[in-house]
Amino acid sequence: MADTMEEGMLTTAEVDMTRALSVADEMSASRAELKMAVRFLAHAVADAVEVARLRGERLGVDPKAKETAEFLRRTLTR
């Protein structure tokens, strides 16, 4: 079940990344569109960090790595 959930999160992150790159490649993109692209990228990174955190919990990752992952999650989901 966890693998399925993580796969869905990574698929969504990939879609968000593709969407953001598409906007970034558009020369006529407005400031608002670029800000939205940054949000898509932040969402993609947050999902990837969450997947890494979940996998780390299952695999018994050391506490320092957990602290770093938690910091990234908090920072990227503001």
N, C-alpha and C positions, 0 to 999 in steps of 0.2 A: 504494500500500500504506500509506504514512504517513497519507494522508487518511482511509482506512478505520479505521486504528488510533485516530487522534485522534477521529474521530466516535464510536467505541465508548467512549472515555474520557469524552467530553463527555456522552454518553447516560447512562452510569453516574453521572456527577456530578449530572446533572439528577434522576435517580431518588433518589440520596442526599439531595439538597436537598429534594425533595418529602417524603421520609420524615421528615426532621428537622423540617420545617415542620409536618407533621401532628402529631408528638409535641408540639411547642411550643404548638400550638393546643389541645391536650387539657388542660383545667383540672385534671384529676385525675392528671396525669402525675407519676410518682414521681421522686425525685432520680436514681435509676439510669437511668430512661428519658430524662431530660433530659441526663444525661452521655452516653448513647448518641447522642442527637440531635446533640450537639456533635461527637462522633466522625464522624457522617455528614457534617456540614458541613465538618469539617476534611478529610475524604477528598475531598469535592466540590471544595474549593478546591485541594487538592494536585493533583488531576487536571487542573483548569483551568490551574494554573501549569505543569504538565508539558507540556500541549499548547502553551501559549504559548512555553515554552522550546524545544520541538522545532521549532515554526514559526520561531522566531527563528534557530535554527541553520541552517535551510534558507534563510532570507531574508537572513542576514548581519547580524544585529542588533549594535549596538555593545557593547563589552565591559562597560560600566557596567550596561547593562540585563541582561546575562547574570549579572553578580554579584548583582544584586537578585533575579533569578529563582531563582538557586541558594540564596541566603539564605532566601527564602520556602519553597522546597522542603524544605530541611533543617529549618526551624522547624516546618513543618506536618506533617511525617512522623515526628516523634519519638514 
